[in-house]
Amino acid sequence: MIHCPEKEREKLITQRYSLVRFHHQISLETLFNGILQAKPGTMVKLYDLEQLGKKIPFNINPLNAQMA
Protein backbone atom coordinates (compact mmCIF):
# COMPACT_ATOMS: atom_id res chain seq x y z
CA MET A 1 0.00 0.00 0.00
CA ILE A 2 1.34 3.42 -0.97
CA HIS A 3 1.49 6.00 1.81
CA CYS A 4 -0.24 9.23 0.76
CA PRO A 5 0.33 12.04 3.27
CA GLU A 6 -1.90 14.46 1.33
CA LYS A 7 -4.93 12.16 1.67
CA GLU A 8 -4.24 11.71 5.39
CA ARG A 9 -3.91 15.48 5.83
CA GLU A 10 -7.19 16.03 3.98
CA LYS A 11 -8.93 13.43 6.15
CA LEU A 12 -7.66 15.01 9.39
CA ILE A 13 -8.68 18.52 8.33
CA THR A 14 -12.16 17.55 7.18
CA GLN A 15 -12.95 15.79 10.46
CA ARG A 16 -13.56 19.19 12.08
CA TYR A 17 -13.35 21.77 9.30
CA SER A 18 -14.13 22.32 5.65
CA LEU A 19 -11.34 22.38 3.08
CA VAL A 20 -11.43 24.65 0.03
CA ARG A 21 -9.00 23.94 -2.80
CA PHE A 22 -8.74 26.47 -5.58
CA HIS A 23 -6.65 27.60 -8.54
CA HIS A 24 -4.66 30.73 -7.77
CA GLN A 25 -6.24 32.62 -10.69
CA ILE A 26 -9.95 32.12 -9.93
CA SER A 27 -12.09 35.17 -9.35
CA LEU A 28 -12.57 36.44 -5.81
CA GLU A 29 -16.32 36.03 -6.22
CA THR A 30 -15.89 32.31 -6.98
CA LEU A 31 -13.54 31.88 -4.01
CA PHE A 32 -15.85 33.70 -1.58
CA ASN A 33 -18.88 31.71 -2.78
CA GLY A 34 -16.93 28.47 -2.32
CA ILE A 35 -15.91 29.44 1.21
CA LEU A 36 -19.48 30.41 2.12
CA GLN A 37 -20.89 27.14 0.74
CA ALA A 38 -18.30 24.90 2.41
CA LYS A 39 -19.63 22.72 5.21
CA PRO A 40 -17.57 21.07 7.96
CA GLY A 41 -16.48 17.61 6.89
CA THR A 42 -16.39 18.43 3.16
CA MET A 43 -13.84 19.47 0.58
CA VAL A 44 -14.72 21.98 -2.14
CA LYS A 45 -12.66 22.22 -5.33
CA LEU A 46 -12.90 25.47 -7.24
CA TYR A 47 -11.56 25.77 -10.76
CA ASP A 48 -13.04 28.67 -12.73
CA LEU A 49 -11.53 27.56 -16.03
CA GLU A 50 -13.66 29.84 -18.20
CA GLN A 51 -12.04 32.85 -16.55
CA LEU A 52 -8.56 31.32 -16.81
CA GLY A 53 -8.74 31.13 -20.59
CA LYS A 54 -10.23 28.66 -22.99
CA LYS A 55 -7.02 26.62 -23.38
CA ILE A 56 -7.43 23.55 -21.20
CA PRO A 57 -4.63 20.94 -21.26
CA PHE A 58 -5.27 17.25 -21.88
CA ASN A 59 -8.93 17.75 -22.92
CA ILE A 60 -10.17 18.31 -19.36
CA ASN A 61 -13.80 19.42 -19.11
CA PRO A 62 -14.30 22.77 -17.35
CA LEU A 63 -15.61 22.65 -13.78
CA ASN A 64 -16.81 25.75 -11.98
CA ALA A 65 -17.29 24.18 -8.57
CA GLN A 66 -17.12 20.53 -7.69
CA MET A 67 -18.07 19.29 -4.26
CA ALA A 68 -16.42 16.08 -3.16
Stockholm file with secondary structure:
# STOCKHOLM 1.0

chainA/1-68         MIHCPEKEREKLITQRYSLVRFHHQISLETLFNGILQAKPGTMVKLYDLEQLGKKIPFNINPLNAQMA
#=GR chainA/1-68 SS CCCCHHHHHHHHHHHHSCEEEECTTSCHHHHHHHHHHCCTTCEEEECCHHHHCSCCGGGCCCCSEEEC
#=GC SS_cons        CCCCHHHHHHHHHHHHSCEEEECTTSCHHHHHHHHHHCCTTCEEEECCHHHHCSCCGGGCCCCSEEEC
//
